[in-house]
Amino acid sequence: MVNYWCRTNHLDPHPKRRRSVSSERDRHRDAPKVDNDIIKTELVTYPDNLNLKDVYYFLVAPTLCYELNFPRTSRIRKRFLIKRLCEMIFLLQIILSLIQQWIVPTINNSLKPLEEMDYTRMLERLLKLAIPNHFIWLLFFYWFFHSSLNAVAEILRFGDRHFYNDWWNSESVQYFWRNWNVPVHQWCVRHLYIPLRHWGCSKQLSAAAVFLLSAFFHEYLVSVPLKMFRAWAFLGMLGQLPFSKFVERYLHSQYGNMAVWISLIIGQPLCILMYYHDYYVFHYHKT
């Protein structure tokens, strides 16, 4: 897609300016306030970018959106890199310990209430699982989006460290999904939302298509490792559409933020329990 744009601009003597995620980042990058570690190198133009070095760099770079010229830092900050690597090792050990000591016993004890459809005990297991699961999710977010991606970016001298925004202040569901995973959001905007808008689709239809694609990949990432197909993750993502409309219409300010946090705290352990029950029935339950 990017090379198609490059070829079009290369052949067109009067190319039209096209707004995209890359152009927006270029505009901010050229602003007066620029990090001192960002260096200016000779810009690469099409077709000089068609080489293995450029392809391999993009494959390992912490971004999903290809650019002809990625921002680069002048050096590798060894102290910064060591801190991120230590965080990765330390947080990973904490996450694994919490899963073994807190999550696994709670899930195993929830099988009987699920089989007997004891809703009182199911609710108790859900609430008991919600706190450690959410704590692990927060640790994993920091481990991946801050420690790991920054470590990879530092090794590659990748200058764009915009991996997340202040999603914890989200007063709407849309704000959360736009800011908690910036690389994926930018890819969806660039390669799905903007093309759909250019084809004449409405904003609502384009946003729904983005959620539909996200729902598919959420279900895919769960169903393949478990070797079974259940639509819980898919339906959970699609349920974000009416939930976002409800929050936008009836809840504002801190109440919207509370709704977003409650959906995160309750929604994830609910999916875990449903997938665990279905996995046990599908693989181990004998009739």
C-alpha positions as CSV (number, residue, x, y, z in Angstrom):
1,M,0.0,0.0,0.0
2,V,2.8,2.4,0.9
3,N,4.8,1.6,-2.2
4,Y,1.6,2.1,-4.3
5,W,1.4,5.6,-2.9
6,C,5.1,6.2,-3.6
7,R,4.8,4.9,-7.2
8,T,1.7,7.1,-7.8
9,N,3.5,10.2,-6.4
10,H,6.6,9.3,-8.3
11,L,4.8,9.1,-11.7
12,D,2.4,12.0,-11.1
13,P,4.2,15.4,-11.9
14,H,1.6,17.2,-9.7
15,P,0.9,14.9,-6.8
16,K,-1.9,15.7,-4.4
17,R,-1.1,16.0,-0.8
18,R,-2.5,13.1,1.3
19,R,-3.1,13.3,5.0
20,S,-2.1,10.1,6.8
21,V,-0.7,8.9,10.1
22,S,2.8,9.2,8.6
23,S,2.3,12.8,7.4
24,E,0.9,13.8,10.8
25,R,3.9,12.3,12.6
26,D,6.2,14.1,10.1
27,R,4.4,17.4,10.8
28,H,4.9,16.9,14.6
29,R,8.5,15.7,14.0
30,D,9.4,18.9,12.2
31,A,7.9,21.1,14.9
32,P,10.3,23.4,16.8
33,K,10.4,21.2,19.9
34,V,12.5,18.2,18.8
35,D,14.3,15.7,21.0
36,N,18.0,16.4,21.0
37,D,18.7,12.6,20.4
38,I,16.8,12.6,17.1
39,I,19.2,13.0,14.2
40,K,18.5,14.2,10.7
41,T,19.8,11.9,8.0
42,E,19.5,12.0,4.3
43,L,15.9,11.2,3.3
44,V,15.3,8.0,1.4
45,T,13.0,8.2,-1.6
46,Y,11.2,5.6,-3.7
47,P,12.5,3.2,-5.1
48,D,15.7,3.4,-3.1
49,N,13.8,1.9,-0.1
50,L,13.3,-1.4,-1.9
51,N,16.1,-3.4,-0.3
52,L,16.4,-6.2,2.3
53,K,17.9,-3.9,4.9
54,D,14.8,-1.7,4.8
55,V,12.5,-4.7,4.9
56,Y,14.2,-6.4,7.9
57,Y,14.4,-3.1,9.8
58,F,10.6,-2.7,9.4
59,L,9.9,-6.3,10.5
60,V,11.7,-5.8,13.8
61,A,10.9,-2.2,14.4
62,P,8.2,-1.5,17.1
63,T,5.7,-0.2,14.6
64,L,3.0,-1.5,12.2
65,C,3.0,1.4,9.8
66,Y,5.7,1.5,7.2
67,E,7.4,4.8,6.4
68,L,10.1,5.7,4.0
69,N,12.1,7.4,6.7
70,F,11.7,6.4,10.3
71,P,13.0,8.8,13.0
72,R,16.3,7.6,14.3
73,T,18.3,8.5,17.5
74,S,21.9,9.3,17.4
75,R,23.1,6.7,19.9
76,I,22.0,3.8,22.1
77,R,21.6,4.9,25.7
78,K,23.1,2.0,27.6
79,R,21.7,3.0,31.0
80,F,18.2,3.4,29.6
81,L,18.4,0.0,27.9
82,I,19.7,-1.8,31.0
83,K,16.8,-0.3,33.0
84,R,14.2,-1.6,30.4
85,L,15.8,-5.0,30.3
86,C,15.8,-5.3,34.1
87,E,12.2,-4.3,34.2
88,M,11.4,-7.0,31.6
89,I,13.0,-9.7,33.6
90,F,11.6,-8.6,37.0
91,L,8.1,-8.0,35.8
92,L,7.9,-11.2,33.9
93,Q,8.8,-13.1,37.1
94,I,6.1,-11.3,39.0
95,I,3.5,-12.0,36.3
96,L,4.4,-15.7,36.2
97,S,4.3,-16.0,40.0
98,L,0.9,-14.3,40.3
99,I,-0.5,-16.6,37.6
100,Q,0.8,-19.7,39.3
101,Q,-0.1,-18.7,42.9
102,W,-3.3,-16.8,42.3
103,I,-4.9,-17.2,38.9
104,V,-4.5,-21.0,38.4
105,P,-6.0,-22.1,41.8
106,T,-9.0,-19.7,41.4
107,I,-9.7,-21.0,37.9
108,N,-9.5,-24.6,38.9
109,N,-11.9,-24.0,41.8
110,S,-14.4,-22.4,39.5
111,L,-15.0,-25.5,37.3
112,K,-17.6,-27.1,39.6
113,P,-19.8,-24.0,40.0
114,L,-19.7,-23.5,36.2
115,E,-20.8,-27.1,35.7
116,E,-23.5,-26.9,38.3
117,M,-24.6,-23.4,37.1
118,D,-24.4,-22.2,40.7
119,Y,-24.7,-18.5,39.9
120,T,-23.8,-17.3,43.4
121,R,-20.6,-19.2,43.5
122,M,-19.9,-18.2,39.9
123,L,-20.2,-14.6,40.9
124,E,-17.9,-15.2,43.8
125,R,-15.3,-16.8,41.6
126,L,-15.6,-14.0,39.1
127,L,-15.0,-11.3,41.7
128,K,-12.2,-13.3,43.2
129,L,-10.5,-13.6,39.8
130,A,-11.1,-10.0,38.8
131,I,-8.5,-8.3,41.1
132,P,-5.4,-10.5,40.4
133,N,-6.3,-10.7,36.7
134,H,-6.5,-6.9,36.4
135,F,-3.3,-6.5,38.3
136,I,-1.5,-8.9,36.0
137,W,-3.0,-7.1,33.0
138,L,-1.6,-3.8,34.2
139,L,1.8,-5.4,34.8
140,F,1.7,-6.9,31.3
141,F,0.8,-3.6,29.8
142,Y,3.8,-1.9,31.4
143,W,6.1,-4.9,30.5
144,F,5.1,-4.9,26.9
145,F,4.3,-1.3,25.9
146,H,6.8,0.5,28.0
147,S,9.7,-1.9,28.9
148,S,9.8,-4.3,25.9
149,L,9.0,-1.9,23.0
150,N,11.3,0.8,24.4
151,A,14.1,-1.8,24.7
152,V,13.6,-2.9,21.1
153,A,13.4,0.7,19.9
154,E,16.6,1.6,21.8
155,I,18.5,-1.3,20.3
156,L,17.4,-0.2,16.8
157,R,17.8,3.5,17.6
158,F,14.1,3.9,16.6
159,G,13.1,7.4,17.5
160,D,9.3,7.2,17.6
161,R,8.4,6.0,21.1
162,H,4.7,6.9,20.9
163,F,3.4,3.5,22.0
164,Y,0.5,4.6,24.3
165,N,-1.3,7.6,25.7
166,D,-3.1,8.3,28.9
167,W,-5.8,5.6,28.4
168,W,-6.3,5.4,32.2
169,N,-8.0,8.8,32.0
170,S,-10.5,7.5,29.4
171,E,-13.9,9.0,29.8
172,S,-15.3,7.1,26.8
173,V,-14.7,3.7,25.3
174,Q,-13.5,5.3,22.0
175,Y,-10.8,7.2,23.8
176,F,-9.6,4.0,25.5
177,W,-9.3,2.1,22.2
178,R,-7.6,5.0,20.5
179,N,-4.9,5.4,23.2
180,W,-4.1,2.2,24.9
181,N,-2.4,0.5,21.9
182,V,-1.2,3.3,19.6
183,P,0.7,1.2,17.0
184,V,-2.4,-1.0,16.3
185,H,-4.7,2.0,16.3
186,Q,-2.5,3.9,13.8
187,W,-2.5,0.8,11.6
188,C,-6.3,0.5,11.7
189,V,-6.7,4.2,10.9
190,R,-4.2,4.2,8.1
191,H,-5.0,0.9,6.3
192,L,-8.8,0.5,7.1
193,Y,-10.5,3.6,8.4
194,I,-9.1,6.2,6.0
195,P,-9.5,4.0,2.9
196,L,-13.1,3.3,3.9
197,R,-13.7,7.0,4.3
198,H,-12.2,7.7,0.9
199,W,-14.6,5.1,-0.6
200,G,-17.5,7.0,0.7
201,C,-18.3,5.1,3.9
202,S,-19.7,7.0,6.9
203,K,-17.7,7.5,10.1
204,Q,-20.0,5.1,12.0
205,L,-19.6,2.4,9.3
206,S,-15.8,2.8,9.1
207,A,-15.5,2.6,12.9
208,A,-17.7,-0.5,13.0
209,A,-15.5,-2.1,10.4
210,V,-12.4,-1.4,12.6
211,F,-14.1,-3.0,15.6
212,L,-15.2,-6.0,13.5
213,L,-11.6,-6.6,12.3
214,S,-10.4,-6.2,15.9
215,A,-13.0,-8.6,17.1
216,F,-11.9,-11.2,14.5
217,F,-8.2,-11.0,15.5
218,H,-9.1,-11.1,19.3
219,E,-11.0,-14.3,18.7
220,Y,-8.3,-15.7,16.4
221,L,-5.5,-15.1,18.9
222,V,-7.5,-17.0,21.5
223,S,-9.0,-19.8,19.4
224,V,-5.8,-20.9,17.7
225,P,-3.8,-21.7,20.9
226,L,-6.8,-23.3,22.6
227,K,-7.6,-25.3,19.4
228,M,-11.3,-24.6,19.6
229,F,-13.6,-21.9,18.3
230,R,-15.8,-20.0,20.7
231,A,-17.1,-16.6,19.9
232,W,-16.7,-15.1,23.4
233,A,-13.8,-12.7,22.5
234,F,-15.5,-11.8,19.2
235,L,-18.8,-11.0,20.9
236,G,-17.1,-9.2,23.7
237,M,-15.4,-6.9,21.2
238,L,-18.6,-6.3,19.2
239,G,-20.3,-5.5,22.5
240,Q,-18.0,-2.5,22.8
241,L,-20.1,-0.8,20.1
242,P,-23.4,-0.5,22.0
243,F,-21.5,-0.1,25.3
244,S,-19.6,2.9,23.9
245,K,-22.8,4.5,22.7
246,F,-24.4,4.0,26.1
247,V,-21.3,5.5,27.9
248,E,-21.2,8.4,25.4
249,R,-24.9,9.3,25.9
250,Y,-25.5,8.7,29.5
251,L,-22.2,8.8,31.4
252,H,-19.8,11.7,31.3
253,S,-16.6,12.8,33.1
254,Q,-15.6,10.6,36.0
255,Y,-18.7,8.4,35.5
256,G,-17.5,7.5,32.0
257,N,-14.1,6.7,33.4
258,M,-15.6,4.5,36.0
259,A,-17.6,2.6,33.4
260,V,-14.4,2.0,31.3
261,W,-12.5,0.7,34.3
262,I,-15.4,-1.6,35.4
263,S,-15.6,-3.1,31.9
264,L,-11.8,-3.8,32.0
265,I,-11.9,-5.3,35.5
266,I,-15.0,-7.5,35.0
267,G,-14.9,-8.3,31.3
268,Q,-11.6,-10.0,31.1
269,P,-12.1,-12.5,34.0
270,L,-15.5,-13.3,32.6
271,C,-14.0,-14.3,29.3
272,I,-11.3,-16.3,31.1
273,L,-13.9,-18.3,33.0
274,M,-16.0,-19.0,29.9
275,Y,-13.1,-20.1,27.8
276,Y,-11.8,-22.3,30.7
277,H,-15.1,-24.0,31.0
278,D,-15.5,-24.6,27.3
279,Y,-11.9,-25.8,27.0
280,Y,-12.4,-28.3,29.7
281,V,-15.6,-29.6,28.2
282,F,-14.2,-29.7,24.7
283,H,-10.9,-31.5,25.5
284,Y,-11.4,-33.4,28.8
285,H,-15.1,-33.9,29.5
286,K,-16.2,-37.5,28.9
287,T,-19.8,-38.2,28.3
